[in-house]
Amino acid sequence: MADIPFASIRRVFERAARLASQGTRVINFGIGRPDFDTPEHIKAAAKRALDQGLVHYTPNTGVPDLRQAIADSIQKYKQVAYSPETEIMVTAGGQEAIYLSLRAFLNPGDEILVPDPGYTQFASTIQLAGGKGLPMPMLADDNFRPDLKAAGKLISPHTRGIIVNSPHNPTGAVLDPDQVAEIGRFARTHGLVIFSDEAYDRILFPGADFSSPAALPGMKDRTVIWGSLSKTYAMTGWRVGYLAAPQELIGAAVRVQQNVLLSACSFAQAGAVAALNGPQECVAEMVAEFNRRRKIILDGIALAPGLECPATPRGAFYVFVRHDAAGLDSTGLADYILDNAGVAVVPGTPFGERGEGFLRISYATSQSECQEGMTRIAEVMQELTAGR
C-alpha cells in the first residue's frame, strides 16, 4: 500500500477548509458531485423500505427488482439488452464497480490503457488489482478524444483492455458515435476488452448524444459497463452503482464481492429502484440547471486573461481550462487562485501527466457562486498577467 498514493484532490479540499476555518468565504469549484438534494420520491422509497424492515443482507448481485430496473434503463437509454439474472450486478457506487471488475479481470502484470488526463482512481485501482495502467493521450485540441495511434504504440502482449470515459471527467468531453465506433474497431483489432465508465451518461447538453461501446455490433461481449446512480439522481452518498458485463466476468466479480462487501445497502437499493422506475423530470431539470451554470463558467473564462477552454464541455459538470501563467505550474496556479481569490479549483496534474497546464473547474454549485467565483478568478488573472 506504500505504492498507492492518497487522492491528490484531497489537498485542495484540505487547503480550502483551512482557509474557510480562518474566516475566508471560499467558493468551491473542486467538488465532483451534484449540489442538489436527492429527489423526494427516491428518499420516500428508502424510508418505506426501512419502515417495512428491509434492513438485512441482499444477494451479492443486488435485489432482483433493482437488477431488472438497471437492465430496463440500459435497454431504454443505450439500446443494449442485458439479462438481469446473469449480466447485471449492483455495486456500492461506480467506484466499487471499477474495483470489482478489474480485480476479477486482471492477472498480475496485465496492462490497461488509461485516459490521460482521466479520472484519478483508474490507475490506482488497476494497481490495486496487480495490473499496470498505460497512459493513453487524450487530444485536447480535438475534443479530448483518445489518441489511438499513440495508444497502439503502447500495446504489448500483456495489454488486455482499454478504459473509455464519456462524458469525460475531468474535461466534460463527449465522444460522438463515430469516435466510439473507432474505439470499438481498435479494441477488436488488438483483442482488448473495453471498460466503459458511463457514470455521467445522462448529463448531456444540447447537441451531444450518448453512445455506449456495448451497443456496437459484436461488442457487448467485449465491453464492461461501469454505471452509477450517484450523478444522475444526486445520490452520491447512497453508494449505488452497477456492473453490466458478460456472465463470466459477473461471476468472477461476485467472488470478489463476497470477500469485500457481501452486498450493497438494502434500503438504498429500494431508493434506486424508485429512481430508475419513477419520474425522470428531476434529471432533465438538473441537467438544464447545469447547462445554465456551464454558460456562466465559459463566459467567465473568456474574460479571464491567461485562461482558455480548448474544447467546449458537452456533458458532466466540468470544464478543463488551459492556463498560461508565467512561472506557475498547475498546482502553483491553483494555490494562487485559492489564496488570492478564495476560489478552490483542482490542478490538472492529479488527472495524469497530460493534465499539467490545466485546471479543472466543477460547476456543481449555484449560479450565483459560479458568477462570483469566475469574477474573482478573472480579477486575479488580470493582476497575475498584467506585468507581461
Secondary structure, 3 states (H helix, E strand, C coil): CCCCCCCCHHHHHHHHHHHHHCCCCCEECCCCCCCCCCCHHHHHHHHHHHHCCCCCCCCCCCCHHHHHHHHHHHHHHHCCCCCCCCCEEEECHHHHHHHHHHHHHCCCCCEEEEEECCCCHHHHHHHHCCCEEEEEEEEHHHCCEECHHHHHHHCCCCEEEEEEECCCCCCCCCCCHHHHHHHHHHHHHHCCEEEEECCCCCCECCCCCCCCHHHCCCCHHHEEEEEECCCCCCCHHHCCEEEECCHHHHHHHHHHHCCCCCCCCHHHHHHHHHHHHCCCHHHHHHHHHHHHHHHHHHHHHHCCCCEECCCCCCECCEEEEEECCCCCCHHHHHHHHHHHHCEECEECHHHCHHHCCEEEEECCCCHHHHHHHHHHHHHHHHHHHCCC
